[in-house]
Amino acid sequence: MAVAAPPVEERLERIWAERPGVLGWLTTVDHKRIGILYFFATLVFFAAGGVEALLIRTQLAAPNAHVVGPGTYDELMTMHGVTMIFLFIIPMTTGAFGNYLVPLLIGSRDMAFPRMNALSFWLFLGGGVFMYTSLFLGTAPNQGWFSYVPLALKPYDPGPNVD
């Protein structure tokens, strides 16, 4: 007696179904899930930028406060600006809302190049984590929000912070 093969539709559904659990979230190519990942990652970076802002304001709350040193203050100021622009505002609008809402609003089933979309999230997250490791190693950029010269020139900052 021969065993009947499942219909083609069932086999395809099994192949293309999202994996359950954490592994499913880590390997997803669904635009809605990637949008949610962007949303929560940007909220974590927003909280980190908020802590930096609180440290900056605490330092400025009283004259001659010794909460952080001058070098650390410059690092916090730079990291706060970079975090809020490049790790919160831009990824929240283009990554979270763009990934989640735009395909739904235009009636598309998915994004073009879904694997590249997932790669962009993981590169964003890796870049943000890599940038924050410099803060904990004491080599964070310290030129201010805009990295204007002369503070961004090597003679004014001889350490590894500019590079």
C-alpha positions as CSV (number, residue, x, y, z in Angstrom):
1,M,0.0,0.0,0.0
2,A,1.4,3.4,-1.0
3,V,1.4,6.4,1.2
4,A,-0.1,9.5,-0.5
5,A,2.1,12.5,-0.6
6,P,0.6,15.7,1.0
7,P,-0.8,18.2,-1.5
8,V,1.5,20.7,-2.9
9,E,-0.1,23.6,-1.0
10,E,0.6,21.9,2.4
11,R,4.2,21.3,1.5
12,L,4.7,24.9,0.4
13,E,3.1,26.2,3.5
14,R,5.4,24.1,5.6
15,I,8.5,25.4,3.7
16,W,7.5,29.0,3.7
17,A,6.1,29.2,7.2
18,E,7.8,31.3,9.8
19,R,9.8,29.5,12.4
20,P,8.2,29.7,15.9
21,G,9.9,31.3,18.9
22,V,13.0,33.4,19.2
23,L,14.7,31.7,16.2
24,G,11.8,32.8,14.0
25,W,12.2,36.4,15.1
26,L,16.0,36.3,14.5
27,T,15.7,34.8,11.0
28,T,12.6,36.5,9.8
29,V,12.3,38.2,6.4
30,D,8.7,39.4,7.1
31,H,8.5,43.2,6.8
32,K,6.1,43.5,9.7
33,R,8.4,41.5,12.0
34,I,11.4,43.5,10.8
35,G,9.5,46.7,11.5
36,I,8.8,45.6,15.0
37,L,12.5,44.7,15.5
38,Y,13.4,48.1,14.4
39,F,10.9,49.7,16.7
40,F,12.1,48.0,19.8
41,A,15.8,48.4,18.9
42,T,15.3,52.1,18.4
43,L,13.5,52.3,21.7
44,V,16.6,50.8,23.4
45,F,18.9,53.3,21.7
46,F,16.4,56.1,22.7
47,A,16.7,55.0,26.3
48,A,20.5,55.0,26.0
49,G,20.4,58.5,24.5
50,G,18.1,59.6,27.3
51,V,20.5,58.3,30.0
52,E,23.3,60.3,28.2
53,A,21.1,63.4,28.3
54,L,20.4,62.9,32.0
55,L,24.1,62.6,32.7
56,I,24.8,65.8,30.7
57,R,22.0,67.7,32.5
58,T,23.1,66.4,35.9
59,Q,26.6,67.7,35.2
60,L,25.2,71.1,34.3
61,A,22.8,71.2,37.3
62,A,25.3,72.7,39.7
63,P,28.4,74.8,39.3
64,N,31.6,72.7,39.5
65,A,29.7,69.5,39.6
66,H,31.9,66.4,39.4
67,V,29.5,63.9,37.9
68,V,31.7,63.2,34.8
69,G,35.0,64.6,33.7
70,P,35.4,67.0,30.8
71,G,36.5,64.3,28.3
72,T,33.6,62.1,29.3
73,Y,31.2,65.0,29.0
74,D,32.4,65.6,25.4
75,E,32.0,62.0,24.7
76,L,28.5,61.9,26.2
77,M,27.5,65.0,24.2
78,T,28.7,63.5,20.9
79,M,27.2,60.1,21.6
80,H,23.9,61.6,22.6
81,G,23.6,63.6,19.3
82,V,24.7,60.6,17.1
83,T,22.4,58.3,19.0
84,M,19.3,60.5,18.7
85,I,19.7,61.2,15.0
86,F,21.3,58.0,13.6
87,L,20.1,55.4,16.0
88,F,16.6,56.7,16.9
89,I,15.0,59.3,14.6
90,I,16.1,58.0,11.2
91,P,15.7,54.2,12.0
92,M,12.3,54.8,13.6
93,T,10.9,56.7,10.6
94,T,12.4,54.6,7.8
95,G,13.0,51.3,9.6
96,A,10.1,50.8,11.9
97,F,7.3,52.8,10.3
98,G,8.6,52.4,6.8
99,N,9.0,48.6,7.0
100,Y,5.8,48.1,8.9
101,L,3.4,50.6,7.4
102,V,4.4,51.4,3.8
103,P,3.9,47.9,2.3
104,L,0.5,47.7,4.0
105,L,-0.5,51.1,2.8
106,I,0.4,50.4,-0.8
107,G,-1.2,47.0,-0.8
108,S,2.0,45.0,-1.3
109,R,2.4,41.5,0.1
110,D,6.0,42.1,1.1
111,M,9.0,44.3,0.6
112,A,11.3,43.9,-2.4
113,F,14.4,42.0,-1.5
114,P,13.3,40.8,2.0
115,R,16.6,39.3,2.9
116,M,18.4,42.5,2.2
117,N,15.8,44.2,4.4
118,A,16.6,41.8,7.2
119,L,20.3,42.4,6.6
120,S,19.8,46.1,6.9
121,F,18.3,45.7,10.3
122,W,21.1,43.5,11.6
123,L,23.8,45.8,10.2
124,F,22.0,48.8,11.9
125,L,21.9,46.9,15.2
126,G,25.5,45.7,14.9
127,G,26.7,49.3,14.1
128,G,24.9,50.7,17.1
129,V,26.3,48.1,19.5
130,F,29.8,48.6,18.0
131,M,29.5,52.4,18.4
132,Y,28.5,52.0,22.1
133,T,31.4,49.7,22.8
134,S,33.7,52.7,22.1
135,L,31.9,54.6,24.9
136,F,32.6,51.8,27.4
137,L,36.2,51.5,26.2
138,G,36.8,55.3,26.7
139,T,37.5,55.9,23.0
140,A,34.1,57.4,22.0
141,P,34.1,60.3,19.6
142,N,34.3,63.6,21.5
143,Q,34.0,66.5,19.0
144,G,30.4,67.5,19.8
145,W,27.2,66.8,17.9
146,F,28.4,68.1,14.5
147,S,32.1,67.2,14.5
148,Y,33.0,70.7,13.3
149,V,36.5,71.8,12.9
150,P,38.7,72.8,14.8
151,L,37.6,70.3,17.5
152,A,37.5,67.5,14.9
153,L,41.1,68.1,13.8
154,K,43.9,65.9,15.0
155,P,45.9,68.7,16.8
156,Y,43.0,69.5,19.1
157,D,42.2,65.9,19.9
158,P,45.4,63.7,19.7
159,G,43.7,60.6,21.1
160,P,42.0,57.8,19.2
161,N,38.6,59.4,19.6
162,V,38.5,61.3,16.3
163,D,39.4,58.2,14.2
